[in-house]
Amino acid sequence: SQRLDVVLNAAVKLRTQARQDLDWSFADRIRDELATLGVLIRDSRDGTTWELEPNRTADDTARRVVERFVAIRGEARESNRWALADALRDTLVEAGVALKDSRVGTEWEWTNGL
């Protein structure tokens, strides 16, 4: 689906930035979190690509990726890692996700009409 393409391309971009910043633990976390959702990340000299495992559906995976990134952003906020929380927010917004923070957590919805 187009949503999955947008979400995963934004995630790959965030991971690439983490690698450029030498933040290996966060880059690895993105790769590992995506793997648990059935998304395989492949790095090469030509860049990073992703592949969805055959038994996964695109729309469900897109939703689960967004939910996981929202949770990671919440963890970053709780530990005062504001730059990371902001980067995650910006990545989600770029992927067409609106976030609404409240005292009880963060709600999200698609905004790009895909």
Secondary structure, DSSP 8 states (H G I E B T S, - for coil): -HHHHHHHHHHHHHHHHHHHTT-HHHHHHHHHHHHHTTEEEEEETTEEEEEE-TT--HHHHHHHHHHHHHHHHHHHHHTT-HHHHHHHHHHHHHTTEEEEEETTEEEEEE-S--
